[in-house]
Amino acid sequence: MRYHALACDFDGTIAERGEVDEETMAALERVSRSGRRLLLVTGRELDDLLDVFPHADLFDAIVAENGGVLYEPGRRAVHDLAEAAPPELVDRLRAAGVEPLGVGRVLIATREPHDRTALEAIRELGLELQLIHNKGAVMVLPPGVNKATGLRAALERLRVSPHNVVAVGDAENDHAMLAACECGAAVANALDALKHRCDLVLERPAGAGVADLARDLVDGDLADVAMSRHDVLLGTSQGEPVTIPPYGSVVAVAGPSGSGKSTTTSALLERLGEAGYQYCVIDPEGDYTDFDGATVLGDPTRAPLADEVLRLLEDPGHSAVVNLLAVPLRDRPAFFADLLPRLAGLRSRLGHPHWTVVDEAHHLMPTELADLPVSDLRDFGGLMMITVHPETLARRALEQVDTVIGVGADPSQTLRAFADVRGCPVPRLHGDEEPDATSSLITLWRTGEDKAVRVRLTPGEADRSRHIRKYAAGTMSPDKSFYFTGPEERLHLRARNLHTFLELAEGVDDETWTHHLRRNDYSRWMAEAVRDDELADAVREVEEDAELDPRESRERIAAAVDERYTLPAEPTRYDPDHDDDTATPLSHG
C-alpha cells in the first residue's frame, strides 16, 4: 500500500456551507476502516469547527487555524504550533473598525478588503507576519505557518511520511498542503490555479468528489493516477533527464568491481534523502558508513540488532545503514532473512521505509536460495539490489527486477544475465553519451522494453565535492600531474593539482609559460587529467588568442580555474585514487 493517510480541507472540500453530507461521511469512514489515517486540515478556528462538525472523532488529527493549531481528538489534546496573535495588532484592527474580526489561538481572521488595513497595521507596528487569502477570507499568521507545516506536525505524531499521504482541497490556502504530499487532488469546484498544480482533478465537486477519491483510494490505492513530479533523477540521455519512479520499482545495479556501483547508488540515495524518502541500506562490507543523511547501526566490533533498526525506522525522518561487518560471513544470510520480513511488515504498517537497498545482494540472496525471505519484492515499495555477479543472484529475485542499471564500460554481460532469466533477447543499446569530468556512463534497461539507454550519470554532491577536492587541492599521481619543462626541458616542475599549477604558473619565466601555452598543453591537461571539458574549453580559448601577452594569459587561465574550483590557502595530501608516487608522469615537454 502506497497511501496510508488522507488529508482533507473542510470548507468547499468535504463540506458545503459548513455541512458534510452522508455520502461523504460514509466514504471517509470506509477510508478509516481500511487502516488508513484521516486528517482534517482547515483554516477555521478549532472551536468554530467543533461547533459545526460533530464527527471530529472520526479523524486521527485535526489541523486548525491554517496550520497554527493541532488537535488530537482521541486525546482531546490541543497544541499551539506557533505564537499567539499579537494583542497590539488585534487592538489596532479593532480600532480601525475591521469587521468581521476573528481572533484564534494563533490566527487573526477577517475578509477582503480589510487585508490592506491589516498590512498597514503590521507595517506600522513593525511586526513580521504574513497574510494568506482564501476565497475572500484573509488570515494573518506568523511567517512560515501554513497548512503544510501544520500537516507535517500532525504526521510526525502519527509517524506517517508526507510521501504516504493524499491531500485534497479547493482554494488558495491549499497549495502548500497539496504540494507537500505525495498526491495532491483538487475537487471539481477548486480554483483553476489549484487544478493546474495538482496531480489529480476530481470529476465531482466538494464532498461528492472526495467520496470518489476515497473510493478509489480504498479500492485501488490510486494505482491508476500517473505520478511523475517525485521521480528521482538518475542522469541524462541526449540532453533529456532520465528518472526512476520513487515507488514500485525493483532495481538491480550491477557491474564489475570498481566500475561505479557505489557512486550510482549513492547518487540515488542522496536524492531520495533530499526529497524526504526514507531508506534502509543493508551494508555487508561497511561501504556506506560515511554516508551523510543516514544513521549507521553496527560497526566492525558490534553487530546491529534488528529491533534497533526497526525502532529507528519508525520515525520516517531517519534513514538507516545496517552495517554487518561484525556479523560473521556465514551468519549474514540468516540475519538478512530475519530482518527483511520485519522491514516489509514495518512498511506495511506505516508505509516506510520507502526504499530498501541490499548491497552485495548475491551473498545475501544467492542462487542456491530456494525461497526469498519475502516472496514479492514489490512489498518494499522500492527495492535496490547491488551486485557484482547478477548470474549468482537468486533466480526468484532476478525474475522480479523491472529496472536494470548496468555500470561499467561494457554492460553487455550484465544485460545478458537478466535477459537470460527473463527468456528475452538482450536489449539493443541506444544513445552515444560520453563521460565528462564529474560523471560516468551507465546503462538503463527497463525490462519491459527492447532497448537499453546509455545515460550520463548525474553524480551526488558528495562525489562532486570529492572531485573538486581531488583536482583543486589533492595530490594527483605523477602520471596525471602537469610538468613545466620549458622549450629545452631544463625544468621539471610538477603541479600536483590546480592549486600548485597556478602557483607555479606565477613563478615560471615567460618563455616557459608561452611554450606550453602555444602547444595547448594546459587545455590538454585539463581535459585528459583533470577531466573537466568545460574548463579545458575555456583555457583553449586563451591559448588560441595570440594577442594576449604572458601576463594576460596567466590571469585569464587563473580566472577560469577560480570560477570553477574553490582553492584553499594550502594544498593537501588528499589523493583518493593513488597512494604511490612511482607512476610514469604524463609528459608535457
Backbone hydrogen bonds, N-H to C=O, Kabsch-Sander energy under -0.5 kcal/mol:
donor,donor_aa,acceptor,acceptor_aa,energy
4,H,2,R,-0.6
4,H,164,N,-2.5
5,A,164,N,-1.3
6,L,37,R,-2.5
7,A,166,V,-3.2
8,C,6,L,-0.5
8,C,39,L,-2.8
9,D,168,V,-1.9
12,G,15,A,-2.4
13,T,10,F,-2.0
14,I,9,D,-1.0
14,I,10,F,-0.7
15,A,10,F,-2.5
16,E,19,E,-2.5
19,E,16,E,-1.6
21,D,19,E,-0.5
25,M,21,D,-2.2
26,A,22,E,-2.7
27,A,23,E,-2.0
28,L,24,T,-2.4
29,E,25,M,-2.4
30,R,26,A,-1.7
31,V,27,A,-1.7
32,S,28,L,-2.1
33,R,29,E,-2.3
34,S,30,R,-1.3
35,G,32,S,-1.5
36,R,31,V,-1.3
37,R,4,H,-2.9
39,L,6,L,-2.6
40,L,61,A,-2.0
41,V,8,C,-3.3
42,T,63,V,-3.1
49,L,45,E,-2.3
50,L,46,L,-2.7
51,D,47,D,-1.6
52,V,48,D,-1.4
53,F,49,L,-2.1
56,A,53,F,-0.7
58,L,55,H,-2.0
59,F,56,A,-1.8
60,D,38,L,-2.4
61,A,38,L,-1.1
62,I,71,Y,-2.8
63,V,40,L,-3.4
64,A,62,I,-0.6
64,A,69,V,-2.5
65,E,44,R,-3.1
66,N,42,T,-2.2
67,G,64,A,-1.1
68,G,64,A,-0.7
68,G,65,E,-1.0
69,V,64,A,-2.0
70,L,79,H,-3.0
71,Y,62,I,-3.1
72,E,77,A,-2.8
75,R,72,E,-1.0
76,R,72,E,-1.4
77,A,72,E,-1.5
79,H,70,L,-3.2
81,L,68,G,-3.1
82,A,68,G,-0.6
89,L,86,P,-0.8
90,V,86,P,-1.7
91,D,87,P,-2.7
92,R,88,E,-2.0
93,L,89,L,-2.5
94,R,90,V,-2.3
95,A,91,D,-2.5
96,A,92,R,-1.4
97,G,94,R,-1.5
98,V,93,L,-2.3
102,G,109,A,-3.2
104,G,102,G,-0.5
104,G,107,L,-3.4
108,I,140,V,-1.8
109,A,102,G,-3.2
110,T,138,V,-2.7
112,E,136,G,-2.6
114,H,111,R,-2.0
116,R,113,P,-1.5
118,A,114,H,-2.5
119,L,115,D,-2.5
120,E,116,R,-2.2
121,A,117,T,-2.3
122,I,118,A,-2.5
123,R,119,L,-2.3
124,E,120,E,-2.5
125,L,121,A,-2.1
126,G,122,I,-0.7
126,G,123,R,-0.8
127,L,122,I,-2.2
129,L,127,L,-0.8
130,Q,141,L,-3.1
132,I,139,M,-2.6
134,N,137,A,-2.2
137,A,134,N,-2.1
138,V,110,T,-2.9
139,M,132,I,-2.7
140,V,108,I,-3.2
141,L,130,Q,-2.4
141,L,139,M,-0.6
145,V,142,P,-1.6
146,N,144,G,-0.6
150,G,146,N,-2.1
151,L,147,K,-2.5
152,R,148,A,-2.4
153,A,149,T,-1.8
154,A,150,G,-1.9
155,L,151,L,-2.8
156,E,152,R,-2.4
157,R,153,A,-1.3
158,L,154,A,-1.4
159,R,155,L,-0.9
159,R,156,E,-0.6
160,V,155,L,-2.2
164,N,161,S,-2.3
165,V,162,P,-1.5
166,V,5,A,-2.3
167,A,183,C,-2.6
168,V,7,A,-2.2
169,G,185,A,-1.8
174,D,171,A,-1.9
175,H,172,E,-1.4
178,L,174,D,-2.5
179,A,175,H,-2.4
180,A,176,A,-1.7
181,C,177,M,-0.8
181,C,178,L,-0.6
182,E,162,P,-2.0
182,E,165,V,-0.6
183,C,165,V,-1.7
185,A,167,A,-3.3
186,A,200,L,-2.5
187,V,169,G,-1.7
188,A,204,R,-1.8
190,A,187,V,-2.2
191,L,170,D,-2.1
194,L,191,L,-0.6
195,K,191,L,-2.1
196,H,192,D,-2.4
197,R,193,A,-0.7
197,R,194,L,-0.7
198,C,194,L,-1.0
199,D,184,G,-2.3
200,L,184,G,-1.6
202,L,186,A,-3.0
202,L,200,L,-0.6
208,A,205,P,-1.0
209,G,205,P,-1.7
210,V,206,A,-2.0
211,A,207,G,-2.3
212,D,208,A,-1.9
213,L,209,G,-2.3
214,A,210,V,-2.9
215,R,211,A,-2.2
216,D,212,D,-2.4
217,L,213,L,-2.2
218,V,214,A,-2.4
219,D,215,R,-2.8
220,G,216,D,-2.0
221,D,217,L,-1.6
222,L,216,D,-1.4
223,A,220,G,-1.8
225,V,222,L,-1.7
226,A,224,D,-0.7
231,D,228,S,-1.8
232,V,244,I,-3.0
234,L,242,V,-3.2
235,G,242,V,-1.6
236,T,456,R,-1.9
237,S,240,E,-2.6
240,E,237,S,-1.9
242,V,235,G,-3.1
244,I,232,V,-2.6
248,G,381,G,-3.1
249,S,381,G,-0.7
251,V,249,S,-0.6
251,V,383,L,-3.4
252,A,403,T,-2.6
253,V,385,M,-3.0
254,A,252,A,-0.6
254,A,405,I,-2.4
255,G,387,T,-1.3
259,S,256,P,-1.6
264,T,260,G,-2.3
265,T,261,K,-2.8
266,S,262,S,-2.8
267,A,263,T,-1.9
268,L,264,T,-2.0
269,L,265,T,-2.7
270,E,266,S,-2.7
271,R,267,A,-1.9
272,L,268,L,-2.4
273,G,269,L,-2.8
274,E,270,E,-2.2
275,A,271,R,-1.6
276,G,273,G,-1.4
277,Y,272,L,-2.5
280,C,355,W,-2.0
281,V,320,A,-2.8
282,I,280,C,-0.5
282,I,357,V,-3.7
283,D,281,V,-0.8
283,D,322,V,-2.7
286,G,283,D,-0.7
289,T,286,G,-0.7
291,F,288,Y,-1.3
294,A,291,F,-0.9
295,T,319,S,-2.6
296,V,294,A,-0.5
297,L,295,T,-0.5
297,L,321,V,-3.0
298,G,296,V,-0.5
299,D,302,R,-2.4
302,R,299,D,-0.5
309,V,305,L,-1.8
310,L,306,A,-2.2
311,R,307,D,-2.3
312,L,308,E,-2.1
313,L,309,V,-2.1
314,E,310,L,-0.9
314,E,311,R,-0.6
315,D,312,L,-1.2
318,H,315,D,-2.0
319,S,293,G,-0.6
320,A,279,Y,-2.2
321,V,295,T,-2.5
322,V,281,V,-3.6
323,N,297,L,-2.4
323,N,321,V,-0.9
324,L,283,D,-2.4
324,L,322,V,-0.6
326,A,299,D,-0.5
327,V,324,L,-1.7
331,D,328,P,-1.5
332,R,328,P,-0.9
332,R,329,L,-0.8
335,F,331,D,-2.3
336,F,332,R,-2.7
337,A,333,P,-2.6
338,D,334,A,-1.7
339,L,335,F,-2.4
340,L,336,F,-2.8
342,R,338,D,-0.8
343,L,339,L,-2.3
344,A,340,L,-2.3
345,G,341,P,-2.2
346,L,342,R,-2.2
347,R,343,L,-2.4
348,S,344,A,-2.2
349,R,345,G,-1.8
350,L,346,L,-2.8
351,G,346,L,-0.5
351,G,347,R,-1.9
354,H,278,Q,-1.6
355,W,278,Q,-1.8
356,T,382,G,-2.2
357,V,280,C,-3.0
358,V,384,M,-3.3
359,D,282,I,-2.3
359,D,357,V,-0.7
361,A,358,V,-0.6
361,A,386,I,-2.7
363,H,360,E,-1.8
364,L,360,E,-1.2
365,M,361,A,-2.9
367,T,392,T,-1.6
369,L,366,P,-2.0
377,L,375,S,-0.7
379,D,376,D,-2.0
380,F,377,L,-1.5
381,G,378,R,-1.9
382,G,354,H,-0.8
382,G,380,F,-2.6
383,L,249,S,-2.5
384,M,356,T,-2.6
385,M,251,V,-3.0
386,I,358,V,-2.8
387,T,253,V,-2.4
392,T,389,H,-1.9
393,L,390,P,-1.6
394,A,365,M,-3.0
397,A,394,A,-0.9
398,L,394,A,-2.3
399,E,395,R,-2.5
400,Q,396,R,-0.5
400,Q,397,A,-0.9
401,V,397,A,-0.5
401,V,398,L,-1.2
402,D,250,V,-2.2
403,T,250,V,-1.7
404,V,445,W,-3.1
405,I,252,A,-3.3
406,G,404,V,-0.6
406,G,443,T,-3.0
407,V,254,A,-3.0
407,V,405,I,-0.5
408,G,441,L,-0.8
415,L,411,P,-2.6
416,R,412,S,-2.5
417,A,413,Q,-2.0
418,F,414,T,-1.5
419,A,415,L,-2.5
420,D,416,R,-2.7
421,V,417,A,-1.2
422,R,418,F,-1.9
423,G,419,A,-1.0
424,C,419,A,-2.2
428,R,450,D,-1.8
430,H,452,A,-2.6
436,D,439,S,-0.7
439,S,436,D,-0.7
442,I,455,V,-2.7
443,T,406,G,-2.6
444,L,453,V,-3.0
445,W,404,V,-2.9
445,W,443,T,-0.5
447,T,402,D,-1.5
447,T,445,W,-0.8
449,E,446,R,-3.0
452,A,428,R,-3.2
453,V,444,L,-3.0
454,R,430,H,-2.9
455,V,442,I,-3.2
456,R,236,T,-3.3
457,L,440,S,-2.8
457,L,455,V,-0.9
458,T,234,L,-2.1
464,R,460,G,-2.0
465,S,461,E,-2.8
466,R,462,A,-1.9
467,H,463,D,-2.2
468,I,464,R,-2.4
469,R,465,S,-2.8
470,K,466,R,-2.4
471,Y,467,H,-2.3
472,A,468,I,-2.5
473,A,469,R,-1.8
474,G,469,R,-1.1
474,G,470,K,-0.8
475,T,574,Y,-3.4
476,M,474,G,-0.7
476,M,496,R,-2.4
480,K,477,S,-1.8
481,S,477,S,-1.2
482,F,495,A,-2.1
484,F,493,L,-2.6
485,T,483,Y,-0.8
489,E,486,G,-1.2
490,R,485,T,-0.7
491,L,485,T,-2.1
493,L,484,F,-2.2
494,R,492,H,-0.7
495,A,482,F,-3.7
495,A,493,L,-0.5
496,R,494,R,-0.7
498,L,471,Y,-2.8
499,H,472,A,-1.7
501,F,497,N,-2.0
502,L,498,L,-2.2
503,E,499,H,-1.8
504,L,500,T,-2.9
505,A,501,F,-2.4
506,E,502,L,-1.5
507,G,503,E,-0.9
507,G,504,L,-0.5
508,V,504,L,-2.2
513,W,509,D,-2.4
514,T,510,D,-2.8
515,H,511,E,-2.1
516,H,512,T,-1.7
517,L,513,W,-2.0
518,R,514,T,-2.7
519,R,515,H,-0.9
520,N,517,L,-1.5
521,D,516,H,-2.3
522,Y,516,H,-0.5
524,R,520,N,-1.8
525,W,521,D,-2.2
526,M,522,Y,-2.3
527,A,523,S,-2.0
528,E,524,R,-3.0
529,A,525,W,-2.1
530,V,525,W,-2.1
532,D,526,M,-2.4
536,A,532,D,-2.5
537,D,533,D,-2.4
538,A,534,E,-1.8
539,V,535,L,-2.5
540,R,536,A,-2.4
541,E,537,D,-1.6
542,V,538,A,-1.1
543,E,539,V,-2.4
544,E,540,R,-1.9
545,D,542,V,-1.3
546,A,544,E,-1.1
548,L,545,D,-1.4
553,S,549,D,-2.5
554,R,550,P,-2.2
555,E,551,R,-2.3
556,R,552,E,-2.4
557,I,553,S,-2.3
558,A,554,R,-2.7
559,A,555,E,-2.2
560,A,556,R,-1.9
561,V,557,I,-2.0
562,D,558,A,-2.7
563,E,559,A,-1.9
564,R,560,A,-0.8
564,R,561,V,-0.9
565,Y,561,V,-2.4
567,L,565,Y,-0.8
572,T,473,A,-3.4
586,L,478,P,-1.0
587,S,585,P,-0.7
